[in-house]
């Protein structure tokens, strides 16, 4: 047992250190960041060199600075999508320029042209055009981008982040949970969270999610900052798929503590009567409870922040079909006394519990936990550590179809899944 624990700790240490040891090309953010390219000129369209450009993310206090080159150009890369950002341009002998309300989409390269006046003047208000949800960022290709406001306002019965893909004109959602993008097979798609792959690499489930056979979801919906569906992107950092990419960027903690709580509840008293061939189906055990909480804030203002999200769902659903004791025996072709006698023989003689032959319900618990730590020791470095836990279980019903083999509840199947995913960037 000691050797096994030591090996497990060594494996975890190697996984955490691997991103640090890999070369810079391997440690690319995988298209989960954004960039700003700009040029600064004077009133006569001549480039302005040695101007100081400062970028400020108001929510976290993060600052980046750059100096324009001889052509008046500056560049900010590896930026957190979202905003709002504020940009300042200053140079000795010229009036400063301030650009507010800048929002960045996943993979976007925003291009700015800024003009410095030769003498200090009072500038009128600037009108900033922010890309609307769904607009394709430059340099990405055919894509659909949804911001945090759109994600929050869209209705979602199951609160599955994959449902957001339905807003892309290239995506088709099927009844089995599969998503076809640009007509490709659903198993050719990729799913990423903050640039890290979070998908079923074995292709066991049509949903493409780890634990999809158990009905698992990849991440809490309340943790999403932006969601992107990409088809044949031009960005070389986006690879590893031949269908489409569902790319998600999560929320981060800010300089203010903020918590959110939600809950949904439904039971048999909120639904009508259910019947099969004029035979009532018991629905008393039907119920669904879905709740979640998010919490984010500063560990140290402007330097370190934490964000976590948790969602849980408990549901019970009555099994459809025909049941002994509730449906017409002619359709089942099994007399209730015969089923009782067989159950007693299996239990008393063979020591096996056949379960119930009457109506039953199935349970499907789900749990999703996500946490993210952002550390900025200085203006040029950023450390992001994230951890996701996915837990789900789903019960498959025994056969209760008419004129077919009738099964006790013990012949049903319970599929369970648990996934741990940790990333260090």
C-alpha positions, 0 to 999 in steps of 0.5 A: 500500500505504501508503494502504491501511494508513493507511485500515485503521488509521483504520477500527480507530481509529474502531471503537474510539472509537465506543462512547465518542463515542455517547450514553449510551442507545446505550452500554447494556450490552444486558442483559449486566449485573445490578442490586441494589435495596434498602431499609434499615429499622429494627426498627420498619420505619421507613426508615433514611436516610444509611446507607452501603451497600458492595458488594464483589466478592471475586474482583476486589476491585471495590467500589461504595458508595451512601448510602440516601435518605430512604426508605431505598432504595439502588441498584447498577446495571451489575454484573458477573453472577456473584459471590460479592458481599458487601454491608455496611450501616453507620450511626452508632448502629446495628449493621452488617449483612453479607450474603454469598454474593450471586450475580447472574444475567444481567439480574437485578434482585435486591431486598433488604430489610435491617434495622438494629438501633438498638444494636450486637448480635451477629447470628446467621448469615444464611441466603442463598438463591441462585437455582438454575440455570435459575430466571428472574430477576425482570424478565426474562421467560421465560428460562433461566439457567445459571451457570458451575458448570452450564456446566462440568458439562454434557456437550458433545461438540462444546463448542459454547456453542449446545448449552446452549440445549437446556436451555431448554424453549422451544428446539429443536435440529435436526440441521442445527445450527439452533435454533428458539426459541418456534417461530420461524425460526432466523434470527430469533434473536440471539446476544450475548457481553457485550452485543455481537452476535456472529452471522451477520447475512446468514443464510448459515448455519442455525447463526446463527454467523459462519462457520457454513458452515465449522462455526465456533463463536462463543466457547470454551465454557471462557470462559462465566461465564453463559448465558441463553436469553430469550424475549420479554423485558421488558428494553428493552435486549434488542432486535434479534431476533424469535425468541429471544436466546442471551445469554452473559457471559464470565469475568473475571480475578481477583486470583489467577492461574489456568490451566486446560488440557484435551484430548480425543483419539480415533482409529480404534483407539477405534471399531469396524469400519465397512462399507457394504453389507458392504464395509469403509470405511477408517477409518485416517485417522479422528481428532479432537483437541480441546484448550484453555487458559484463563488469568486473573489480575491486571494490578494487583490490585483495578484491572485484570485479564485473561482469555483462552481458546483452543480448537483442534480438528483432525478427519479423517472418512472419506467415506461412500458407495461408492468405487472399489477398495473397493466393488462396481463394479456399484453405482458403474458405473465400472470402476477402469481407466476411472477411472485412464485418465481421471485420467491424461488430465486430468493429462498432456494438460490439466494438471489434477489430478483427485485420487483416485477411491478412499477419502478423508477430510475435514479440519475444523480450528477455532480459537477465541480470546477475551481480555478486559481489565477496568480499574476506575480508581475505584469508579464507572467500569469499562472492558471491552475484549474481542477474539474471533477465530473461524477454521474450515474445512470440506471438503465431500465429492464425490458417492459415492452408488451409481448416480449420477455418480461424482466425483473428490476434486477436485470437493469443496469447502473452505469457510473463514472468519475473523472478528475481533470487537472491543468496547470498553465 
